[in-house]
């Protein structure tokens, strides 16, 4: 592609949302992402679709915005949302005044909520501690972040939008009219590209400061690290929030077959090279166990962390990460810095990504002189999703078929047709998450507009390798599928696999205890020597892979 | 609660436990082996890699290997190899790894100068790709300066074994169906062409003896080598099964699938242990107990913090002896990733028995 009108930098929820919004307005746009989709904060969070309850007391504006978007997303992205509902629970040692304050604030914001006695709460959530004295319900939900980003991209591509993953922006062209082109490098092949454009949108979250620096502009972003733990089953059927002043380890989200507990909050210099300390994990579990005692003795699959890219307005003082507003800021650098054709969108939350995309797209459309309103609040991301009633195809075990239909919606028909033609595609490759060979092959297929480039990409598209075995068994088969698709040589496939295992093991290495430690051992027993053998002959340490 | 009495009870059926039990039985002790399942060995390829072995006492290791070779010969699952000359064997990534000891079918997969090697895949077996393996091993061999040629070939299994085909299904078929073995030998023979060796994923039975495998290879008419697969590793399971079978024949009493409830320790002496039977518990009285349960040893002793004294008895972190007739077959933290470490641990625990007996008599 030689030219387009708008280049969006960043393939998180916000960037994908902007691509969809612009595409819906008929504005040609290209999204560039340095890694795979949802590489930054989007892919490294709870996946909590906030009802606003979390902010009701502190930040009424943010709360109201969350609530509005929560209700909108449940409608337009129904297939990405599991509407589990949430509870704000009060433990005996918590401040009762805050509980009442929350009640009034929720009323003021318009968050639908109902008081539950201790008995009623335990009837709903038997795993909650006996110390829980009461709770409020709220419309919190879980959103599958990978599916959400894919849904936006899929919808955008159908409307003529373009995107490229593993494309790192290296320079911005500037003329007297402002930013007019983007240079980027494919991080996998090393190929360099250039595209002319009229407007560049900086939606790169934790990397926004670095992206703006390419235009010689300072956009102050504070990176606030949050660590989260993945627990191997659903400990609760609702999102469980601690009803007190927001702190560490006080949200537990049932996310598909697992639960996610988080988070910590800690200022870090940047979005990369993050690690998690044992004490952080212990602290999360200790606080979490006050609400759900079972957390003291659960099987942890892995730990991960991401950064909240918080915008620090020039007037803000140096207070802690939780004090800075969760609101977003749209910066038109023409007004702020005298640089035309460049806007940055920073701060904000996953829940409000669509609203942020709308604000950006309104601004961009005005710059380009394009008329028309934002339609993303009323247009379904998957048009047939609500009307598509799937009839059982009887080609797969029931649970696998249900998951497949859920993941692919109307596109599932194509997969079933493939399985009918080639019965061997019914193989369940990932037994933890019930991913079929048909989906695995489709992930790598050139016909797939959202084609995977790495084994981890397949995981983000299908959940392959996300379950208890963490890719020990299915990762190898996924590598062979990538090789068989013609995408990789044998040597490259082996390298891809080594990278994949290193990533899977990294998250597990943080939480080596109990059953998962045994699982980890098996993975090592299987591959550590095998993968490292060539390197080792060159004198490198076997564990260098970690 | 029913009571049984033994001279020696071994806990753990990994390489350490099997070795220790074999040694106890060899010395004429009335021996029982208690285990919930197999050990870690079956998750690996079925061999002992050379990695890290140089950090262990070579004299003891030589003796342990000698004993193991004798034991596997008797069990008709002969191993090849020795401590001084590691052999390069292909991993499931198509790399070569130096290996000290391996069952001879795996040993046959070593590269050799001038060899023409058929890399055989099986239609429907998705966890193995002969093209990937041939491409990788060709590159790895050239990297090592070994001038052999790998050619990818594929065979079909005529009978319907269901999809996807797994090494487990094929191995069960191999064990139970002579016609299948004959067909497989004929298919391999047919694709061998001008090659002087055939490599295929390890599917040649969970039970097959070395004698049977040699007969199979004779029927193929070309040398056959097996390759490591994803778990369960057929070659490793075969070793496990052959050794257990052999120990049973030697008179070792097996309590397989029975978790240990607790050790019975009084006055620094272990009188036995309680195990969970189906529907009821059982007490096993023992003169001596060998703990070879790997990372579960700590849980059995009721403390994660324990060490061993010179006689391999467990002592608590503040130096107190737990029991003077309990011997630990454990690997040190440093040796944890040495594949021969469990063998050495089992050997050392097994060879401490006579000495300890004298101390009990006194």
Interface residues (C-beta under 8 A of the other chain):
Chain A: X423 X424 X426 X427 X429 X437 X473 X476 X477 X480 X483 X484 X489 X490 X491 X493 X494 X497 X517 X518 X521 X522 X524 X525 X526 X527 X528 X529 X530 X531 X533 X534 X536 X537 X542
Chain B: X40 X43 X44 X49 X51 X91 X92 X93 X94 X95 X96 X97 X124 X126 X127 X129 X131 X132 X135 X136 X139 X140 X143 X163 X164 X228 X230 X231 X295 X337
